[in-house]
Amino acid sequence: MTLPDENNPAWARLVTGKVSRDFELFAIKVLISELKQTFLTQPTEATLRTCSRKLYSFFKNNKNNPRAIADLMKIFN
C-alpha cells in the first residue's frame, strides 16, 4: 500500500476523534491517544496540522512493519 499524502484529511479525522479504528500496534494506540489529547488542549488548525504530520511520520517511519501496514490499511480501506 502506498502511504497517502500527509495532507490527507483522514489523518486529521483520527486526531480529532471523528473516526476511530481498532489498531494492532500498541505504539500507534498510544500515539493517537497523545495526539488527541494535544489537540483537545489546543484545538487550533496549526495544532491539527502538527499532530496529523506526526501521525503520518509514524507510518512513514514504519513502512516496512507488517503490523503498521495492517493498521494503515484500517485507516484508508
PDB file of N, CA, C and O in Angstrom:
ATOM      1  N   MET A   1       0.840  -1.183   0.000  1.00  0.00           N
ATOM      2  CA  MET A   1       0.000   0.000   0.000  1.00  0.00           C
ATOM      3  C   MET A   1       0.880   1.239   0.000  1.00  0.00           C
ATOM      4  O   MET A   1       1.871   1.313   0.726  1.00  0.00           O
ATOM      5  N   THR A   2       0.511   2.198  -0.812  1.00  0.00           N
ATOM      6  CA  THR A   2       1.216   3.473  -0.862  1.00  0.00           C
ATOM      7  C   THR A   2       0.737   4.364   0.276  1.00  0.00           C
ATOM      8  O   THR A   2      -0.457   4.448   0.560  1.00  0.00           O
ATOM      9  N   LEU A   3       1.675   5.017   0.909  1.00  0.00           N
ATOM     10  CA  LEU A   3       1.342   5.908   2.019  1.00  0.00           C
ATOM     11  C   LEU A   3       0.666   7.165   1.471  1.00  0.00           C
ATOM     12  O   LEU A   3       1.261   7.885   0.669  1.00  0.00           O
ATOM     13  N   PRO A   4      -0.560   7.435   1.891  1.00  0.00           N
ATOM     14  CA  PRO A   4      -1.242   8.658   1.447  1.00  0.00           C
ATOM     15  C   PRO A   4      -0.499   9.905   1.909  1.00  0.00           C
ATOM     16  O   PRO A   4       0.223   9.876   2.906  1.00  0.00           O
ATOM     17  N   ASP A   5      -0.677  10.970   1.196  1.00  0.00           N
ATOM     18  CA  ASP A   5      -0.036  12.251   1.473  1.00  0.00           C
ATOM     19  C   ASP A   5      -0.312  12.710   2.901  1.00  0.00           C
ATOM     20  O   ASP A   5      -1.357  12.397   3.470  1.00  0.00           O
ATOM     21  N   GLU A   6       0.622  13.443   3.468  1.00  0.00           N
ATOM     22  CA  GLU A   6       0.456  13.919   4.851  1.00  0.00           C
ATOM     23  C   GLU A   6      -0.693  14.911   4.996  1.00  0.00           C
ATOM     24  O   GLU A   6      -1.148  15.162   6.112  1.00  0.00           O
ATOM     25  N   ASN A   7      -1.164  15.471   3.906  1.00  0.00           N
ATOM     26  CA  ASN A   7      -2.302  16.403   3.951  1.00  0.00           C
ATOM     27  C   ASN A   7      -3.647  15.713   3.760  1.00  0.00           C
ATOM     28  O   ASN A   7      -4.682  16.377   3.707  1.00  0.00           O
ATOM     29  N   ASN A   8      -3.640  14.404   3.656  1.00  0.00           N
ATOM     30  CA  ASN A   8      -4.886  13.660   3.507  1.00  0.00           C
ATOM     31  C   ASN A   8      -5.758  13.890   4.745  1.00  0.00           C
ATOM     32  O   ASN A   8      -5.271  13.766   5.869  1.00  0.00           O
ATOM     33  N   PRO A   9      -7.026  14.220   4.559  1.00  0.00           N
ATOM     34  CA  PRO A   9      -7.907  14.523   5.702  1.00  0.00           C
ATOM     35  C   PRO A   9      -8.135  13.355   6.663  1.00  0.00           C
ATOM     36  O   PRO A   9      -8.595  13.571   7.784  1.00  0.00           O
ATOM     37  N   ALA A  10      -7.833  12.158   6.262  1.00  0.00           N
ATOM     38  CA  ALA A  10      -8.022  11.009   7.158  1.00  0.00           C
ATOM     39  C   ALA A  10      -7.131  11.104   8.388  1.00  0.00           C
ATOM     40  O   ALA A  10      -7.524  10.666   9.469  1.00  0.00           O
ATOM     41  N   TRP A  11      -5.925  11.676   8.238  1.00  0.00           N
ATOM     42  CA  TRP A  11      -5.042  11.844   9.400  1.00  0.00           C
ATOM     43  C   TRP A  11      -5.713  12.744  10.433  1.00  0.00           C
ATOM     44  O   TRP A  11      -5.730  12.435  11.624  1.00  0.00           O
ATOM     45  N   ALA A  12      -6.261  13.851   9.965  1.00  0.00           N
ATOM     46  CA  ALA A  12      -6.913  14.808  10.866  1.00  0.00           C
ATOM     47  C   ALA A  12      -8.152  14.205  11.519  1.00  0.00           C
ATOM     48  O   ALA A  12      -8.431  14.487  12.684  1.00  0.00           O
ATOM     49  N   ARG A  13      -8.891  13.388  10.795  1.00  0.00           N
ATOM     50  CA  ARG A  13     -10.085  12.763  11.375  1.00  0.00           C
ATOM     51  C   ARG A  13      -9.719  11.855  12.544  1.00  0.00           C
ATOM     52  O   ARG A  13     -10.474  11.758  13.512  1.00  0.00           O
ATOM     53  N   LEU A  14      -8.567  11.188  12.465  1.00  0.00           N
ATOM     54  CA  LEU A  14      -8.119  10.360  13.583  1.00  0.00           C
ATOM     55  C   LEU A  14      -7.701  11.224  14.769  1.00  0.00           C
ATOM     56  O   LEU A  14      -8.023  10.918  15.917  1.00  0.00           O
ATOM     57  N   VAL A  15      -6.988  12.292  14.483  1.00  0.00           N
ATOM     58  CA  VAL A  15      -6.505  13.182  15.547  1.00  0.00           C
ATOM     59  C   VAL A  15      -7.670  13.845  16.279  1.00  0.00           C
ATOM     60  O   VAL A  15      -7.633  13.997  17.500  1.00  0.00           O
ATOM     61  N   THR A  16      -8.689  14.234  15.544  1.00  0.00           N
ATOM     62  CA  THR A  16      -9.826  14.911  16.170  1.00  0.00           C
ATOM     63  C   THR A  16     -10.785  13.931  16.828  1.00  0.00           C
ATOM     64  O   THR A  16     -11.650  14.336  17.605  1.00  0.00           O
ATOM     65  N   GLY A  17     -10.643  12.661  16.528  1.00  0.00           N
ATOM     66  CA  GLY A  17     -11.543  11.659  17.092  1.00  0.00           C
ATOM     67  C   GLY A  17     -12.823  11.488  16.311  1.00  0.00           C
ATOM     68  O   GLY A  17     -13.735  10.794  16.762  1.00  0.00           O
ATOM     69  N   LYS A  18     -12.912  12.112  15.136  1.00  0.00           N
ATOM     70  CA  LYS A  18     -14.113  11.966  14.309  1.00  0.00           C
ATOM     71  C   LYS A  18     -14.277  10.538  13.816  1.00  0.00           C
ATOM     72  O   LYS A  18     -15.393  10.086  13.557  1.00  0.00           O
ATOM     73  N   VAL A  19     -13.165   9.831  13.688  1.00  0.00           N
ATOM     74  CA  VAL A  19     -13.190   8.406  13.369  1.00  0.00           C
ATOM     75  C   VAL A  19     -12.245   7.690  14.319  1.00  0.00           C
ATOM     76  O   VAL A  19     -11.310   8.289  14.849  1.00  0.00           O
ATOM     77  N   SER A  20     -12.491   6.436  14.524  1.00  0.00           N
ATOM     78  CA  SER A  20     -11.592   5.628  15.339  1.00  0.00           C
ATOM     79  C   SER A  20     -11.475   4.254  14.698  1.00  0.00           C
ATOM     80  O   SER A  20     -12.367   3.806  13.978  1.00  0.00           O
ATOM     81  N   ARG A  21     -10.395   3.620  14.967  1.00  0.00           N
ATOM     82  CA  ARG A  21     -10.140   2.283  14.446  1.00  0.00           C
ATOM     83  C   ARG A  21      -9.562   1.433  15.572  1.00  0.00           C
ATOM     84  O   ARG A  21      -9.022   1.953  16.548  1.00  0.00           O
ATOM     85  N   ASP A  22      -9.684   0.131  15.419  1.00  0.00           N
ATOM     86  CA  ASP A  22      -9.116  -0.812  16.381  1.00  0.00           C
ATOM     87  C   ASP A  22      -7.746  -1.235  15.847  1.00  0.00           C
ATOM     88  O   ASP A  22      -7.650  -2.135  15.014  1.00  0.00           O
ATOM     89  N   PHE A  23      -6.692  -0.581  16.330  1.00  0.00           N
ATOM     90  CA  PHE A  23      -5.351  -0.828  15.830  1.00  0.00           C
ATOM     91  C   PHE A  23      -4.680  -1.975  16.559  1.00  0.00           C
ATOM     92  O   PHE A  23      -4.996  -2.277  17.710  1.00  0.00           O
ATOM     93  N   GLU A  24      -3.734  -2.616  15.854  1.00  0.00           N
ATOM     94  CA  GLU A  24      -2.970  -3.717  16.428  1.00  0.00           C
ATOM     95  C   GLU A  24      -1.777  -3.224  17.230  1.00  0.00           C
ATOM     96  O   GLU A  24      -1.535  -3.701  18.339  1.00  0.00           O
ATOM     97  N   LEU A  25      -1.034  -2.280  16.683  1.00  0.00           N
ATOM     98  CA  LEU A  25       0.192  -1.807  17.321  1.00  0.00           C
ATOM     99  C   LEU A  25      -0.106  -0.946  18.550  1.00  0.00           C
ATOM    100  O   LEU A  25      -0.857   0.027  18.481  1.00  0.00           O
ATOM    101  N   PHE A  26       0.491  -1.321  19.649  1.00  0.00           N
ATOM    102  CA  PHE A  26       0.322  -0.542  20.875  1.00  0.00           C
ATOM    103  C   PHE A  26       0.870   0.868  20.682  1.00  0.00           C
ATOM    104  O   PHE A  26       0.290   1.839  21.169  1.00  0.00           O
ATOM    105  N   ALA A  27       1.980   0.975  19.972  1.00  0.00           N
ATOM    106  CA  ALA A  27       2.611   2.286  19.761  1.00  0.00           C
ATOM    107  C   ALA A  27       1.665   3.248  19.054  1.00  0.00           C
ATOM    108  O   ALA A  27       1.626   4.430  19.396  1.00  0.00           O
ATOM    109  N   ILE A  28       0.916   2.776  18.092  1.00  0.00           N
ATOM    110  CA  ILE A  28       0.003   3.674  17.374  1.00  0.00           C
ATOM    111  C   ILE A  28      -1.182   4.044  18.262  1.00  0.00           C
ATOM    112  O   ILE A  28      -1.691   5.162  18.194  1.00  0.00           O
ATOM    113  N   LYS A  29      -1.612   3.109  19.085  1.00  0.00           N
ATOM    114  CA  LYS A  29      -2.685   3.420  20.032  1.00  0.00           C
ATOM    115  C   LYS A  29      -2.268   4.540  20.970  1.00  0.00           C
ATOM    116  O   LYS A  29      -3.030   5.475  21.216  1.00  0.00           O
ATOM    117  N   VAL A  30      -1.052   4.439  21.492  1.00  0.00           N
ATOM    118  CA  VAL A  30      -0.533   5.457  22.407  1.00  0.00           C
ATOM    119  C   VAL A  30      -0.358   6.788  21.672  1.00  0.00           C
ATOM    120  O   VAL A  30      -0.754   7.838  22.177  1.00  0.00           O
ATOM    121  N   LEU A  31       0.236   6.736  20.482  1.00  0.00           N
ATOM    122  CA  LEU A  31       0.464   7.959  19.721  1.00  0.00           C
ATOM    123  C   LEU A  31      -0.842   8.686  19.426  1.00  0.00           C
ATOM    124  O   LEU A  31      -0.936   9.896  19.634  1.00  0.00           O
ATOM    125  N   ILE A  32      -1.832   7.975  18.952  1.00  0.00           N
ATOM    126  CA  ILE A  32      -3.107   8.621  18.629  1.00  0.00           C
ATOM    127  C   ILE A  32      -3.753   9.190  19.889  1.00  0.00           C
ATOM    128  O   ILE A  32      -4.332  10.276  19.847  1.00  0.00           O
ATOM    129  N   SER A  33      -3.664   8.482  20.990  1.00  0.00           N
ATOM    130  CA  SER A  33      -4.202   8.992  22.251  1.00  0.00           C
ATOM    131  C   SER A  33      -3.510  10.298  22.644  1.00  0.00           C
ATOM    132  O   SER A  33      -4.168  11.256  23.050  1.00  0.00           O
ATOM    133  N   GLU A  34      -2.201  10.333  22.524  1.00  0.00           N
ATOM    134  CA  GLU A  34      -1.449  11.550  22.851  1.00  0.00           C
ATOM    135  C   GLU A  34      -1.786  12.698  21.898  1.00  0.00           C
ATOM    136  O   GLU A  34      -1.936  13.842  22.328  1.00  0.00           O
ATOM    137  N   LEU A  35      -1.902  12.393  20.620  1.00  0.00           N
ATOM    138  CA  LEU A  35      -2.219  13.428  19.638  1.00  0.00           C
ATOM    139  C   LEU A  35      -3.623  13.990  19.860  1.00  0.00           C
ATOM    140  O   LEU A  35      -3.845  15.193  19.725  1.00  0.00           O
ATOM    141  N   LYS A  36      -4.550  13.127  20.196  1.00  0.00           N
ATOM    142  CA  LYS A  36      -5.913  13.598  20.505  1.00  0.00           C
ATOM    143  C   LYS A  36      -5.893  14.538  21.702  1.00  0.00           C
ATOM    144  O   LYS A  36      -6.543  15.584  21.693  1.00  0.00           O
ATOM    145  N   GLN A  37      -5.144  14.159  22.728  1.00  0.00           N
ATOM    146  CA  GLN A  37      -5.058  14.984  23.928  1.00  0.00           C
ATOM    147  C   GLN A  37      -4.407  16.325  23.614  1.00  0.00           C
ATOM    148  O   GLN A  37      -4.853  17.364  24.100  1.00  0.00           O
ATOM    149  N   THR A  38      -3.375  16.305  22.817  1.00  0.00           N
ATOM    150  CA  THR A  38      -2.716  17.548  22.411  1.00  0.00           C
ATOM    151  C   THR A  38      -3.692  18.459  21.685  1.00  0.00           C
ATOM    152  O   THR A  38      -3.758  19.659  21.952  1.00  0.00           O
ATOM    153  N   PHE A  39      -4.446  17.876  20.768  1.00  0.00           N
ATOM    154  CA  PHE A  39      -5.410  18.682  20.015  1.00  0.00           C
ATOM    155  C   PHE A  39      -6.530  19.201  20.910  1.00  0.00           C
ATOM    156  O   PHE A  39      -6.981  20.334  20.742  1.00  0.00           O
ATOM    157  N   LEU A  40      -6.979  18.389  21.853  1.00  0.00           N
ATOM    158  CA  LEU A  40      -8.042  18.830  22.762  1.00  0.00           C
ATOM    159  C   LEU A  40      -7.607  19.999  23.634  1.00  0.00           C
ATOM    160  O   LEU A  40      -8.409  20.882  23.939  1.00  0.00           O
ATOM    161  N   THR A  41      -6.343  20.006  24.035  1.00  0.00           N
ATOM    162  CA  THR A  41      -5.865  21.091  24.886  1.00  0.00           C
ATOM    163  C   THR A  41      -5.593  22.368  24.103  1.00  0.00           C
ATOM    164  O   THR A  41      -5.612  23.462  24.667  1.00  0.00           O
ATOM    165  N   GLN A  42      -5.342  22.232  22.811  1.00  0.00           N
ATOM    166  CA  GLN A  42      -5.107  23.406  21.969  1.00  0.00           C
ATOM    167  C   GLN A  42      -5.714  23.159  20.588  1.00  0.00           C
ATOM    168  O   GLN A  42      -4.993  22.849  19.639  1.00  0.00           O
ATOM    169  N   PRO A  43      -7.023  23.293  20.475  1.00  0.00           N
ATOM    170  CA  PRO A  43      -7.726  22.945  19.224  1.00  0.00           C
ATOM    171  C   PRO A  43      -7.613  24.023  18.137  1.00  0.00           C
ATOM    172  O   PRO A  43      -8.586  24.696  17.796  1.00  0.00           O
ATOM    173  N   THR A  44      -6.401  24.159  17.610  1.00  0.00           N
ATOM    174  CA  THR A  44      -6.190  25.124  16.529  1.00  0.00           C
ATOM    175  C   THR A  44      -5.846  24.379  15.245  1.00  0.00           C
ATOM    176  O   THR A  44      -5.505  23.196  15.268  1.00  0.00           O
ATOM    177  N   GLU A  45      -5.940  25.077  14.149  1.00  0.00           N
ATOM    178  CA  GLU A  45      -5.592  24.479  12.856  1.00  0.00           C
ATOM    179  C   GLU A  45      -4.107  24.106  12.822  1.00  0.00           C
ATOM    180  O   GLU A  45      -3.731  23.080  12.254  1.00  0.00           O
ATOM    181  N   ALA A  46      -3.278  24.939  13.427  1.00  0.00           N
ATOM    182  CA  ALA A  46      -1.836  24.650  13.457  1.00  0.00           C
ATOM    183  C   ALA A  46      -1.547  23.374  14.257  1.00  0.00           C
ATOM    184  O   ALA A  46      -0.725  22.553  13.850  1.00  0.00           O
ATOM    185  N   THR A  47      -2.220  23.216  15.383  1.00  0.00           N
ATOM    186  CA  THR A  47      -2.040  22.011  16.193  1.00  0.00           C
ATOM    187  C   THR A  47      -2.508  20.785  15.425  1.00  0.00           C
ATOM    188  O   THR A  47      -1.856  19.742  15.457  1.00  0.00           O
ATOM    189  N   LEU A  48      -3.613  20.905  14.751  1.00  0.00           N
ATOM    190  CA  LEU A  48      -4.141  19.786  13.970  1.00  0.00           C
ATOM    191  C   LEU A  48      -3.160  19.391  12.872  1.00  0.00           C
ATOM    192  O   LEU A  48      -2.929  18.201  12.656  1.00  0.00           O
ATOM    193  N   ARG A  49      -2.586  20.352  12.185  1.00  0.00           N
ATOM    194  CA  ARG A  49      -1.597  20.058  11.135  1.00  0.00           C
ATOM    195  C   ARG A  49      -0.371  19.374  11.723  1.00  0.00           C
ATOM    196  O   ARG A  49       0.142  18.411  11.153  1.00  0.00           O
ATOM    197  N   THR A  50       0.100  19.873  12.863  1.00  0.00           N
ATOM    198  CA  THR A  50       1.275  19.290  13.504  1.00  0.00           C
ATOM    199  C   THR A  50       1.002  17.850  13.933  1.00  0.00           C
ATOM    200  O   THR A  50       1.823  16.964  13.697  1.00  0.00           O
ATOM    201  N   CYS A  51      -0.131  17.621  14.551  1.00  0.00           N
ATOM    202  CA  CYS A  51      -0.496  16.271  15.007  1.00  0.00           C
ATOM    203  C   CYS A  51      -0.688  15.324  13.821  1.00  0.00           C
ATOM    204  O   CYS A  51      -0.249  14.175  13.864  1.00  0.00           O
ATOM    205  N   SER A  52      -1.328  15.795  12.790  1.00  0.00           N
ATOM    206  CA  SER A  52      -1.530  14.972  11.592  1.00  0.00           C
ATOM    207  C   SER A  52      -0.187  14.607  10.967  1.00  0.00           C
ATOM    208  O   SER A  52       0.006  13.480  10.510  1.00  0.00           O
ATOM    209  N   ARG A  53       0.729  15.553  10.948  1.00  0.00           N
ATOM    210  CA  ARG A  53       2.063  15.314  10.399  1.00  0.00           C
ATOM    211  C   ARG A  53       2.808  14.267  11.224  1.00  0.00           C
ATOM    212  O   ARG A  53       3.518  13.435  10.659  1.00  0.00           O
ATOM    213  N   LYS A  54       2.662  14.292  12.543  1.00  0.00           N
ATOM    214  CA  LYS A  54       3.310  13.309  13.408  1.00  0.00           C
ATOM    215  C   LYS A  54       2.748  11.908  13.152  1.00  0.00           C
ATOM    216  O   LYS A  54       3.488  10.925  13.134  1.00  0.00           O
ATOM    217  N   LEU A  55       1.454  11.835  12.958  1.00  0.00           N
ATOM    218  CA  LEU A  55       0.822  10.548  12.668  1.00  0.00           C
ATOM    219  C   LEU A  55       1.307  10.009  11.328  1.00  0.00           C
ATOM    220  O   LEU A  55       1.638   8.830  11.207  1.00  0.00           O
ATOM    221  N   TYR A  56       1.347  10.872  10.333  1.00  0.00           N
ATOM    222  CA  TYR A  56       1.868  10.498   9.021  1.00  0.00           C
ATOM    223  C   TYR A  56       3.317  10.011   9.147  1.00  0.00           C
ATOM    224  O   TYR A  56       3.683   8.988   8.567  1.00  0.00           O
ATOM    225  N   SER A  57       4.128  10.738   9.898  1.00  0.00           N
ATOM    226  CA  SER A  57       5.543  10.389  10.059  1.00  0.00           C
ATOM    227  C   SER A  57       5.718   9.026  10.712  1.00  0.00           C
ATOM    228  O   SER A  57       6.631   8.278  10.362  1.00  0.00           O
ATOM    229  N   PHE A  58       4.847   8.704  11.656  1.00  0.00           N
ATOM    230  CA  PHE A  58       4.922   7.387  12.288  1.00  0.00           C
ATOM    231  C   PHE A  58       4.802   6.297  11.235  1.00  0.00           C
ATOM    232  O   PHE A  58       5.607   5.366  11.209  1.00  0.00           O
ATOM    233  N   PHE A  59       3.820   6.405  10.381  1.00  0.00           N
ATOM    234  CA  PHE A  59       3.620   5.381   9.362  1.00  0.00           C
ATOM    235  C   PHE A  59       4.716   5.415   8.307  1.00  0.00           C
ATOM    236  O   PHE A  59       5.098   4.370   7.781  1.00  0.00           O
ATOM    237  N   LYS A  60       5.218   6.583   7.996  1.00  0.00           N
ATOM    238  CA  LYS A  60       6.323   6.695   7.046  1.00  0.00           C
ATOM    239  C   LYS A  60       7.561   5.987   7.596  1.00  0.00           C
ATOM    240  O   LYS A  60       8.256   5.280   6.866  1.00  0.00           O
ATOM    241  N   ASN A  61       7.828   6.180   8.879  1.00  0.00           N
ATOM    242  CA  ASN A  61       8.999   5.565   9.511  1.00  0.00           C
ATOM    243  C   ASN A  61       8.833   4.074   9.761  1.00  0.00           C
ATOM    244  O   ASN A  61       9.815   3.371  10.002  1.00  0.00           O
ATOM    245  N   ASN A  62       7.607   3.588   9.705  1.00  0.00           N
ATOM    246  CA  ASN A  62       7.333   2.168   9.957  1.00  0.00           C
ATOM    247  C   ASN A  62       6.759   1.460   8.734  1.00  0.00           C
ATOM    248  O   ASN A  62       6.019   0.485   8.860  1.00  0.00           O
ATOM    249  N   LYS A  63       7.106   1.959   7.558  1.00  0.00           N
ATOM    250  CA  LYS A  63       6.520   1.437   6.317  1.00  0.00           C
ATOM    251  C   LYS A  63       6.910  -0.010   6.022  1.00  0.00           C
ATOM    252  O   LYS A  63       6.285  -0.645   5.172  1.00  0.00           O
ATOM    253  N   ASN A  64       7.915  -0.540   6.692  1.00  0.00           N
ATOM    254  CA  ASN A  64       8.320  -1.928   6.485  1.00  0.00           C
ATOM    255  C   ASN A  64       7.813  -2.863   7.570  1.00  0.00           C
ATOM    256  O   ASN A  64       8.113  -4.057   7.559  1.00  0.00           O
ATOM    257  N   ASN A  65       7.047  -2.324   8.502  1.00  0.00           N
ATOM    258  CA  ASN A  65       6.498  -3.123   9.592  1.00  0.00           C
ATOM    259  C   ASN A  65       5.128  -3.655   9.157  1.00  0.00           C
ATOM    260  O   ASN A  65       4.206  -2.870   8.934  1.00  0.00           O
ATOM    261  N   PRO A  66       4.987  -4.970   9.036  1.00  0.00           N
ATOM    262  CA  PRO A  66       3.711  -5.534   8.569  1.00  0.00           C
ATOM    263  C   PRO A  66       2.508  -5.136   9.427  1.00  0.00           C
ATOM    264  O   PRO A  66       1.415  -4.930   8.900  1.00  0.00           O
ATOM    265  N   ARG A  67       2.700  -5.027  10.732  1.00  0.00           N
ATOM    266  CA  ARG A  67       1.577  -4.639  11.599  1.00  0.00           C
ATOM    267  C   ARG A  67       1.221  -3.169  11.397  1.00  0.00           C
ATOM    268  O   ARG A  67       0.049  -2.799  11.473  1.00  0.00           O
ATOM    269  N   ALA A  68       2.217  -2.334  11.142  1.00  0.00           N
ATOM    270  CA  ALA A  68       1.944  -0.923  10.851  1.00  0.00           C
ATOM    271  C   ALA A  68       1.194  -0.805   9.524  1.00  0.00           C
ATOM    272  O   ALA A  68       0.277   0.007   9.395  1.00  0.00           O
ATOM    273  N   ILE A  69       1.578  -1.598   8.562  1.00  0.00           N
ATOM    274  CA  ILE A  69       0.883  -1.586   7.269  1.00  0.00           C
ATOM    275  C   ILE A  69      -0.558  -2.038   7.448  1.00  0.00           C
ATOM    276  O   ILE A  69      -1.467  -1.468   6.846  1.00  0.00           O
ATOM    277  N   ALA A  70      -0.773  -3.061   8.275  1.00  0.00           N
ATOM    278  CA  ALA A  70      -2.140  -3.528   8.535  1.00  0.00           C
ATOM    279  C   ALA A  70      -2.968  -2.424   9.184  1.00  0.00           C
ATOM    280  O   ALA A  70      -4.139  -2.245   8.849  1.00  0.00           O
ATOM    281  N   ASP A  71      -2.364  -1.683  10.111  1.00  0.00           N
ATOM    282  CA  ASP A  71      -3.074  -0.572  10.755  1.00  0.00           C
ATOM    283  C   ASP A  71      -3.327   0.563   9.770  1.00  0.00           C
ATOM    284  O   ASP A  71      -4.381   1.198   9.805  1.00  0.00           O
ATOM    285  N   LEU A  72      -2.370   0.816   8.900  1.00  0.00           N
ATOM    286  CA  LEU A  72      -2.546   1.842   7.877  1.00  0.00           C
ATOM    287  C   LEU A  72      -3.727   1.490   6.964  1.00  0.00           C
ATOM    288  O   LEU A  72      -4.506   2.364   6.584  1.00  0.00           O
ATOM    289  N   MET A  73      -3.849   0.235   6.624  1.00  0.00           N
ATOM    290  CA  MET A  73      -4.954  -0.213   5.778  1.00  0.00           C
ATOM    291  C   MET A  73      -6.294  -0.031   6.469  1.00  0.00           C
ATOM    292  O   MET A  73      -7.308   0.179   5.802  1.00  0.00           O
ATOM    293  N   LYS A  74      -6.315  -0.107   7.789  1.00  0.00           N
ATOM    294  CA  LYS A  74      -7.554   0.127   8.524  1.00  0.00           C
ATOM    295  C   LYS A  74      -8.003   1.584   8.390  1.00  0.00           C
ATOM    296  O   LYS A  74      -9.196   1.881   8.460  1.00  0.00           O
ATOM    297  N   ILE A  75      -7.060   2.472   8.203  1.00  0.00           N
ATOM    298  CA  ILE A  75      -7.386   3.895   8.065  1.00  0.00           C
ATOM    299  C   ILE A  75      -7.895   4.196   6.666  1.00  0.00           C
ATOM    300  O   ILE A  75      -8.855   4.948   6.502  1.00  0.00           O
ATOM    301  N   PHE A  76      -7.264   3.619   5.663  1.00  0.00           N
ATOM    302  CA  PHE A  76      -7.520   4.033   4.292  1.00  0.00           C
ATOM    303  C   PHE A  76      -8.259   3.004   3.434  1.00  0.00           C
ATOM    304  O   PHE A  76      -8.389   3.197   2.225  1.00  0.00           O
ATOM    305  N   ASN A  77      -8.731   1.947   4.020  1.00  0.00           N
ATOM    306  CA  ASN A  77      -9.539   0.975   3.245  1.00  0.00           C
ATOM    307  C   ASN A  77     -10.911   0.831   3.841  1.00  0.00           C
ATOM    308  O   ASN A  77     -11.728   0.064   3.331  1.00  0.00           O
TER     309      ASN A  77
END
